[in-house]
């Protein structure tokens, strides 16, 4: 029955596979493997309620399933039409996985749109400790949070923290613009140069060239810099932004469930020369 259930699952005959696997759940030897394949089935059919029930059973004996439960609650949250229900499921996701960045980003956006700026700001700032790789995803909304509270100095302090603790190029770029606004282009150039020495990236190099262009006199040198900057920008646009740390799948879209290996939460923003 177990092997037949797996054959049905592989063939995409999900109703028959579900029937076989559910029937075997009462057998001690097959209970756990059946639950894992049922979870795979419900993920494939997007039956998130059923998937959560199965994942919760697995989590009783395997704590590593908790982050999966959190991702399933996030999927359920995306289907809700009422903000209260959406918030409830995202908070449940955070309960099962306090470091779930997906829920933090979604709650931050939602609370900001609802005018709960302080709550949004606190939630989004927590991403720096949970997973610094996602800081570039949070910075635009955080910028809006600090701006709405007229706390530009607070945002600058947070950017400094992102640069010192996470070597974030996205934070360094925003910080360099703040330096240019408050001081001079030359000071901003020096800051970007030091940031690039610590963490060389194409994005950072593009920003440094932008400062050089602003400071350069009109002429051939400025035209050459602008052409070089365009070439770098074209290369950046062709590169993937996200990569699965489990199987290596890469793309320009952030998937929380890898389309290749079907693992949850392993696709993250690329770091290094081509990333942040």
HELIX and SHEET records of a PDB file:
HELIX    1   1 UNK A    2  UNK A   11  1                                  10    
HELIX    2   2 UNK A   14  UNK A   23  1                                  10    
HELIX    3   3 UNK A   24  UNK A   26  5                                   3    
HELIX    4   4 UNK A   31  UNK A   44  1                                  14    
HELIX    5   5 UNK A   48  UNK A   61  1                                  14    
HELIX    6   6 UNK A   63  UNK A   65  5                                   3    
HELIX    7   7 UNK A   66  UNK A   78  1                                  13    
HELIX    8   8 UNK A   83  UNK A   96  1                                  14    
HELIX    9   9 UNK A  101  UNK A  113  1                                  13    
HELIX   10  10 UNK A  117  UNK A  125  1                                   9    
HELIX   11  11 UNK A  127  UNK A  130  1                                   4    
HELIX   12  12 UNK A  132  UNK A  134  5                                   3    
HELIX   13  13 UNK A  135  UNK A  148  1                                  14    
HELIX   14  14 UNK A  152  UNK A  166  1                                  15    
HELIX   15  15 UNK A  169  UNK A  182  1                                  14    
HELIX   16  16 UNK A  185  UNK A  198  1                                  14    
HELIX   17  17 UNK A  202  UNK A  215  1                                  14    
HELIX   18  18 UNK A  220  UNK A  238  1                                  19    
SHEET    1   A 3 UNK A 250  UNK A 251  0                                        
SHEET    2   A 3 UNK A 242  UNK A 244 -1                                        
SHEET    3   A 3 UNK A 267  UNK A 269 -1                                        
END                                                                             
